[in-house]
Amino acid sequence: MSYSLSRRLTAEFLGTLLLVCTVVGSGIMAERLADGNVAIALLGNTIPTGAILAVLITILGPISGAHFNPVVTLVMRIKAELNNKDAVLYVLLQIAGGIMGTVVAHLMFEVAPIETGIKARTGLSQWLSEFVATFGLLITILGFVKYKVDSVAYGVGLYITAAYWFTASTSFANPAVTIARSFTTTFSGIDPTHIVGFVLSQILGALCAYFLFSWLLSNSETK
């Protein structure tokens, strides 16, 4: 079934809102309950994020493709699955939904609706982590879409759960989420001045994943 643009945009807005609300909200809850144990706090942040991704992709994927991520939209545009106008609108609604997700999480935990992030996340190790996290996310999506499309929601959820722990950046892997997390000073936040390095690394990781997997998944017999 083909859904109208307004429905697809609503799905992207809602999905990104709920994703960021889960990331920020679970981060606040985990930090408050962990009593200073950062490992426990990170675990409390990880499990809800992976779980909500599986749910959101399952229920909203049939409507909009469940991108919730500008670099996923970029790759789908390159694959000609979206036109330029729709791709731009997807990205704008993802960013807006992400920011609203931070606001909603803050309100639930009696935090000021909008704050300026202060958590330092910069440097080569962080940028490499975001490249690797996003590269892995995109090859997960492309691989599951190719071979096991009915399970893509679980593949993405499991990948992000793992990537929280094997990347130094805790796997943002999403420009909209990165921007949204710059509006919180809580556990999941990021200093706004560090957004550019993250986003550039995410874009590069996504493009490398696309070009490698375009070749790797090709049926061509040519070398």
Secondary structure as GFF3:
##gff-version 3
##sequence-region A 1 223
A	DSSP	alpha_helix	5	33	.	.	.	ID=ss1
A	DSSP	alpha_helix	38	64	.	.	.	ID=ss2
A	DSSP	alpha_helix	70	78	.	.	.	ID=ss3
A	DSSP	alpha_helix	84	108	.	.	.	ID=ss4
A	DSSP	alpha_helix	124	147	.	.	.	ID=ss5
A	DSSP	three_ten_helix	149	151	.	.	.	ID=ss6
A	DSSP	alpha_helix	152	166	.	.	.	ID=ss7
A	DSSP	alpha_helix	175	181	.	.	.	ID=ss8
A	DSSP	three_ten_helix	192	194	.	.	.	ID=ss9
A	DSSP	alpha_helix	195	216	.	.	.	ID=ss10
###
